Amino acid sequence: MFQHIVVAVDGSEQANNALDIACEIAKRFSSNLHLAHTPEVDTTAIAIGAGVYVKEPTQEEIEAAGREVIKAAEARAAENGCRPVSIEIGNADPAHHVLDVAERVGADLIVTGRRGLGGLSRLLLGSTSQRIANDADCACMTVK
């Protein structure tokens, strides 16, 4: 049913839940699992830990945090009995990056976590998972 599943990971609890579910689906259907991550300032804070003092991370810190997010996602996938066949770390808008990966690998399913932006942010920006679901050419699953 699903040959290629793309999972958007960012180190959040919701993305971890999405990865867990994607692994279950991949095992059931013998699907190829593809991980996609786009480091951003807020996901960098998740990966390196945020404190009271706010300092914008350097590009090197963002890239290192991105590698840590992917490393943790690979380990979690392995705990779930899955091994990703591809890993993509992007540097653009996360929604566009995930959609590009999905198109490139011929995804049948994209699985994302929904962190839940606040009212004004969601109104102005929309959520990444919402933008992916609106623009994807394949099935999408959003996990909370």
C-alpha positions in Angstrom: 0.0 0.0 0.0 2.8 2.5 1.0 6.1 2.1 -0.7 7.8 5.3 0.4 7.0 7.1 3.7 8.5 10.5 4.4 8.6 11.6 8.1 9.3 15.2 9.1 11.4 15.2 12.3 12.4 18.1 14.5 13.1 16.6 17.9 9.8 17.5 19.3 7.5 15.1 21.2 5.0 15.3 18.4 7.6 14.5 15.7 8.7 11.6 17.7 5.1 10.3 17.9 4.9 10.8 14.1 8.1 8.8 13.7 6.8 6.0 15.9 3.6 5.7 13.9 5.5 5.9 10.6 7.7 3.1 11.7 4.7 0.9 12.5 3.2 1.6 9.1 6.5 1.0 7.4 6.9 -2.4 9.1 3.4 -3.4 8.3 3.7 -2.6 4.6 7.4 -3.2 4.1 7.8 0.5 3.2 10.9 2.5 2.7 11.3 5.1 5.4 12.7 8.6 4.6 13.6 11.2 7.3 13.4 14.9 6.5 14.6 17.7 8.9 15.1 21.4 8.4 17.0 23.0 11.3 15.4 26.2 12.5 16.1 28.4 15.5 13.2 26.9 17.5 14.1 23.3 16.7 17.7 24.1 17.5 16.6 25.2 21.0 14.9 21.8 21.4 18.0 20.0 20.3 20.6 22.0 22.4 18.3 23.0 25.3 16.9 26.4 25.8 17.7 28.5 28.9 16.7 31.8 30.4 19.4 33.7 28.4 18.4 34.1 24.8 21.2 34.0 22.2 20.7 33.5 18.5 22.6 30.3 17.5 25.3 30.5 14.9 24.9 28.7 11.6 27.4 26.0 12.8 25.3 25.5 16.0 22.1 25.2 13.9 23.8 22.6 11.6 25.2 20.7 14.6 21.8 20.7 16.2 20.2 19.4 12.9 22.7 16.5 12.9 21.7 15.7 16.5 18.0 15.7 15.7 18.7 13.3 12.8 20.9 11.1 15.0 18.2 10.9 17.6 15.5 10.2 15.0 17.7 7.4 13.5 18.1 5.8 17.0 14.4 6.1 17.6 13.6 4.5 14.3 16.0 1.6 15.1 14.3 1.1 18.5 11.1 0.8 16.5 12.7 -1.8 14.2 13.1 0.5 11.2 16.1 1.8 9.3 15.7 4.9 7.1 16.7 4.4 3.5 17.4 8.2 3.2 18.0 11.1 5.4 17.6 14.7 4.2 18.7 17.8 6.1 17.4 20.9 4.4 18.0 24.6 4.8 14.8 26.2 3.5 11.3 26.4 4.7 10.4 23.1 6.4 7.2 22.6 4.5 8.8 23.1 1.2 11.7 20.9 2.1 9.5 18.0 3.2 7.4 18.4 0.0 10.6 18.4 -2.1 11.8 15.2 -0.4 8.4 13.6 -0.9 8.4 14.4 -4.6 12.0 13.2 -5.1 11.4 9.8 -3.5 7.9 9.3 -4.9 6.3 9.3 -1.4 2.9 7.6 -1.0 2.6 9.0 2.6 4.0 12.0 4.5 3.8 11.8 8.3 4.2 14.9 10.4 3.8 15.9 14.0 1.6 18.9 15.0 3.1 21.1 17.7 0.2 23.5 17.7 1.2 27.1 17.1 -0.7 29.7 19.1 -3.7 31.5 17.5 -2.0 34.5 16.0 1.1 32.6 14.7 -1.1 30.0 13.1 -3.3 32.7 11.5 -0.4 34.5 10.1 2.0 31.7 9.2 -0.1 28.5 9.2 1.5 25.4 10.6 4.1 23.3 8.7 1.9 20.2 8.9 -1.1 22.2 7.6 0.9 23.6 4.6 2.3 20.1 3.8 -1.2 18.6 3.9 -2.5 21.3 1.6 0.2 21.1 -1.0 1.2 17.4 -1.0 0.5 15.1 -3.9 0.2 12.1 -1.7 -1.6 11.0 1.5 -0.7 12.9 4.7 -1.0 12.0 8.3 -0.7 14.5 11.1 0.1 13.2 14.6 -0.3 15.1 17.8 
